[in-house]
Amino acid sequence: MSNEKPLTTGEVADLTHVHLRTVLQWIHDGKLKAYRTPGNHSRIQVLDFIDFLKTYNMPIPEFLSLRGSTRKILIVDDDANMVSSLKRLFKKDSSFEVDVAYDGFEAGIKLLLFKPDIVILDMRMPGMNGYEVAQKVKRSPNCVHTAIIGVSAYFEEADKRRLLEIGVEACVDKPFNSEALLAQVHSLMNVVKAKG
């Protein structure tokens, strides 16, 4: 992804468990593609680093293995504060691309145009509620690889069962633990990547 933060030579050295001089030598020999900053430092694009690791049969760190593939998250919630806090949470990871919809109808349009990997879906919205949106997503041939995390402050066990029957991958209660939600998203991204 072009807006990903590039890696420093020090970060590459840490990730490959080699000395900084070795990384500089790789760059000098043309093995590892890098560019110079105005301050004359080397920077390595994430995709170039992944290509380098693949070329030389080196292990790709798990958090990088998903980069370079589409990691799009659509947040569907009518609560602007909730949307803002979720956006902040996901924007911390530069490999996520985030879009938002404030109701079910807007979600339908964004699903077609944005093509998210994961939808964070609020169940209680005016107009078309989360259950209806989830059903539309799961029935749409365009969304075969789209995973859904249903969120609600009012989940009953019956609601969760209903969602799982529709095909929703996970249900999370509000208020949620940010780290737990992130872990859930990363886990589902692995599933989405495997399906894709």
N, C-alpha and C positions, 0 to 999 in steps of 0.2 A: 504494500500500500504506500503510495507516494508520500503521505503525511506522517509516516512512521518516523520516530526519532532514530537517527542513525546511531551506530555503536562506536564507542571510542576504541582505540587500540588496547587500552587497559582492560575494557570490558571483554573484548575478544580474547585477550590473554587469560582472563579469569574463567571464561566459559570453556576454553579449550585446555585449561590446566597447563599452559606453557608460559615461558618467560616472555616479557614484553619484547625483548630483542628478536625472539623467534617470529612474533607477529609482524614486526617491522621488516624482517627478512622476507616473509611470505609476500608482503606488499611490494618490496623491492624487486623480487623475482617474478612478479606478475601473476603469482598464484592466487592472491587475494585482492580483489578489485577494491580500490579505495579512492577517495578524492581528498583534496587539500582544502582546508578552511582558509579564510583571509589571514587568520593568525598562524598559518602554516602547520596546522595539526591534521593528522589523517583521520578520516571518518569513514565508516563502512556501513553501507545500506544493509538492512536486515536481510533482504532477499539475496543480495550478493554473498552475504555470510553463509546463508543456508545453502546456496549453490556450491560454495567452497567446501562446506562440510560434506555435502553429498558426493562431490567430485573425489574427495580424498577418503571416503568411507569412514568419516568421523561421526560419532553420535551427535544427534541433534537434541539439544536440551528441550524438555517437554514443553516449556512455556513458549518456545520458539517454533515448535513443530506445527502449530496451528497458524502461525503468521504466514502471510502470503496467500493464504486461502481466505475466502470471504468470511468475515466475522461480523455480520450485521445484526443489530438488535433493534427491534421496534418496541417502544414503550407505548402501551395503550392504557390511558387513565385520564379521567375527567378532572382529577385533582392536580392543579398546576404545581403545588408545593411538592407533591409526591413525584411528579414528572421531573422537576428540577433536581431533587435529591438523587433520583435514579440516574439521571444524566450525568451528574457530578461523579457518582460512583463508577460508572462505566467509562467515563472520559479519562479516568486515572490510568487506564490501560489503553495505550495508543493503538493497539491492534483492533480495538472495537470501533465500528462505525455505528452511530446511534441516530435514530430518527424517532419522531413521536407522533402520536395521533391522540386527539382528545375525546373521540367518541368512536362508536362502532362503524359508522359510515365512513369516516375518514380513514379508519384502520383498513377497510376494504380496499380503498384506493392505494394506500401506502403498501399494502401487501403485493399489489400488482406492480407498482413502480419501483419500490425499494427492494423487494425480494429478500426479506430478512431471514436469517438462519434461526433466530429465536425471537418469540414474541413474549414480552412480559405483559400479561393481560389482567387488568382489573375486572373483577366479576360484576361489580355493581356500578353500572353507568346508566345515565338516562338514555332513552331511545333504545337502540340495540344494545342489550347487555352482553357481558363477557361470555355467557354460555352460548348465545347465538353466534357471536364472533368465532368462538372456538369451533362450533359445528361447521360454519362456513369454511374456515381454514382447513379443517380435517377432511372436508368433502371436495376441496378444490384440487384439481390435477396439477395446478401451478404451485401448490404448497406442499408437495409430497415430502420434501425434506425439511419442512419448517417445524421446529419444536415449540411447544407452548409451556410457559410457566404461569399458572393461574394464581393471582394474588387477591386476597380479600381479608377484611377485618372481621367478617362474619361467617367464616366457614363452619358448616356443620359437617359431620362425617358423611352424611348422605350427599351433600354438595360435592365433596371430594370424590366420592364413588361415581357420581354422575359424570364428573369431569374426566376421570380415568376411563370410564366407559366410552366417552366421546373420542378419547385418544390423547388427551392432554398428558404431557410427560411428567409434570410436577405441580404440586399445590403448595403455596407458601402463605403462612398467616401474616397479616399486618398487625402490629409493627414487626418487621423482620430484622434479623441480624444481617448486616451488610456483607460480612465475610462469608456467612453461610450461603447467601444468595449468589455471591460471586463464585463460590465453589460449585454451586448447582449449575450455574451458567457454563463454567469451564467444562464440567462433566458432560453437559448436554452438547457442547460444541464438539467434543470428541465423538459423540454418537452421530451428530449431524455430519461430521467429516467422514466418518466410516460409511454412512449411508450414501453420501455423495460420491 
